[in-house]
Amino acid sequence: MVSPNVLLYGTGGAAWGHVKFTDTFQIHTELGDNTSLVSRASSSRFGWVAGAGAEWKLWGSGLMLRVEYLHYDLGSASLAFDATLDSGLKKEPFNMHLEKLTTDVVRGGVSYKF
């Protein structure tokens, strides 16, 4: 606690996330034909989260303002992408290695303590 009205804190722990990827490729042939190839992959991942935040009690009342930063690290993954042409024809699936699955989140809030 920095003062009676300000609280600084750190946080950390386990994280879970479900990642989904969709890519659409436009294919143009020499004959002037155009088609789309859509590939999709998804995976549930476990990892860790760490962050820091601050909370302020405003005007000596029960009104509180909060801001927090979190960094999520879900490791790396090798995902199997399916591949479908816009005609509905399925193509051979392919694997893609994703080196880092991370995200950073900043969030704020207002609350009232009774």
C-alpha positions as CSV (number, residue, x, y, z in Angstrom):
1,M,0.0,0.0,0.0
2,V,1.5,3.3,-1.1
3,S,-1.0,5.4,0.9
4,P,-4.4,4.8,2.6
5,N,-6.0,5.6,-0.8
6,V,-3.6,3.9,-3.2
7,L,-2.8,0.1,-3.5
8,L,-0.2,-1.2,-5.9
9,Y,-0.1,-5.0,-6.5
10,G,1.5,-7.7,-8.6
11,T,-0.3,-10.8,-9.8
12,G,0.6,-14.1,-11.5
13,G,-0.6,-17.6,-12.0
14,A,-1.7,-20.3,-14.5
15,A,-3.4,-19.3,-17.7
16,W,-5.6,-21.1,-20.2
17,G,-6.6,-19.9,-23.7
18,H,-8.3,-21.1,-26.8
19,V,-6.6,-19.8,-29.9
20,K,-8.3,-19.8,-33.3
21,F,-6.7,-18.9,-36.7
22,T,-8.4,-18.4,-40.0
23,D,-6.5,-17.5,-43.2
24,T,-8.1,-16.9,-46.6
25,F,-5.9,-17.0,-49.7
26,Q,-7.0,-15.8,-53.1
27,I,-5.7,-18.0,-55.9
28,H,-5.5,-16.5,-59.4
29,T,-4.7,-18.9,-62.3
30,E,-3.2,-18.2,-65.7
31,L,-6.6,-18.8,-67.2
32,G,-8.1,-16.0,-65.2
33,D,-9.9,-18.2,-62.7
34,N,-10.2,-16.9,-59.2
35,T,-10.9,-19.1,-56.2
36,S,-10.4,-18.9,-52.4
37,L,-8.6,-21.3,-50.1
38,V,-9.7,-21.0,-46.5
39,S,-7.6,-22.7,-43.8
40,R,-8.5,-23.0,-40.1
41,A,-6.8,-24.2,-37.0
42,S,-7.6,-24.0,-33.2
43,S,-6.0,-25.3,-30.0
44,S,-6.5,-25.0,-26.3
45,R,-3.3,-24.0,-24.6
46,F,-2.1,-23.8,-21.0
47,G,0.6,-21.4,-19.8
48,W,1.3,-18.6,-17.4
49,V,0.2,-15.0,-16.7
50,A,1.9,-12.2,-14.8
51,G,1.1,-8.5,-14.3
52,A,0.8,-5.5,-12.1
53,G,-1.9,-3.0,-11.2
54,A,-3.0,-0.1,-9.1
55,E,-6.2,0.8,-7.3
56,W,-7.2,4.3,-6.1
57,K,-9.9,5.2,-3.6
58,L,-11.4,8.4,-4.9
59,W,-12.5,11.4,-2.8
60,G,-12.5,9.4,0.5
61,S,-15.7,7.6,-0.6
62,G,-16.3,4.0,-1.5
63,L,-15.7,4.8,-5.2
64,M,-12.6,3.0,-6.6
65,L,-10.7,3.3,-9.8
66,R,-8.4,0.4,-11.1
67,V,-5.9,-0.2,-13.9
68,E,-4.1,-3.4,-14.6
69,Y,-1.6,-4.9,-17.1
70,L,-1.3,-8.6,-17.8
71,H,1.1,-10.6,-20.0
72,Y,-0.1,-14.0,-21.1
73,D,2.3,-16.6,-22.4
74,L,0.8,-19.8,-23.8
75,G,4.0,-21.3,-25.1
76,S,4.5,-22.5,-28.7
77,A,2.4,-24.9,-30.7
78,S,2.3,-26.8,-33.9
79,L,-1.2,-26.5,-35.3
80,A,-2.8,-28.6,-38.0
81,F,-4.6,-26.3,-40.5
82,D,-7.4,-27.7,-42.6
83,A,-7.7,-26.4,-46.2
84,T,-11.0,-25.9,-48.1
85,L,-11.5,-24.3,-51.5
86,D,-14.6,-22.1,-52.0
87,S,-16.0,-24.9,-54.2
88,G,-16.1,-27.1,-51.0
89,L,-13.2,-29.3,-52.1
90,K,-11.0,-30.3,-49.2
91,K,-7.2,-30.0,-49.8
92,E,-4.4,-31.7,-47.9
93,P,-4.1,-30.3,-44.3
94,F,-0.8,-28.8,-43.3
95,N,1.1,-28.1,-40.1
96,M,2.5,-24.8,-39.0
97,H,4.7,-24.2,-36.1
98,L,3.9,-21.0,-34.1
99,E,6.9,-19.9,-32.0
100,K,5.2,-17.7,-29.5
101,L,1.5,-17.5,-28.4
102,T,1.5,-14.4,-26.2
103,T,-0.8,-11.5,-25.6
104,D,-0.8,-8.3,-23.5
105,V,-3.9,-7.0,-21.9
106,V,-4.5,-3.6,-20.2
107,R,-7.8,-3.2,-18.5
108,G,-9.4,-0.7,-16.2
109,G,-12.4,-0.6,-13.9
110,V,-14.6,1.4,-11.6
111,S,-16.2,-0.1,-8.5
112,Y,-18.0,1.0,-5.4
113,K,-17.2,-0.5,-2.0
114,F,-20.2,-0.5,0.4
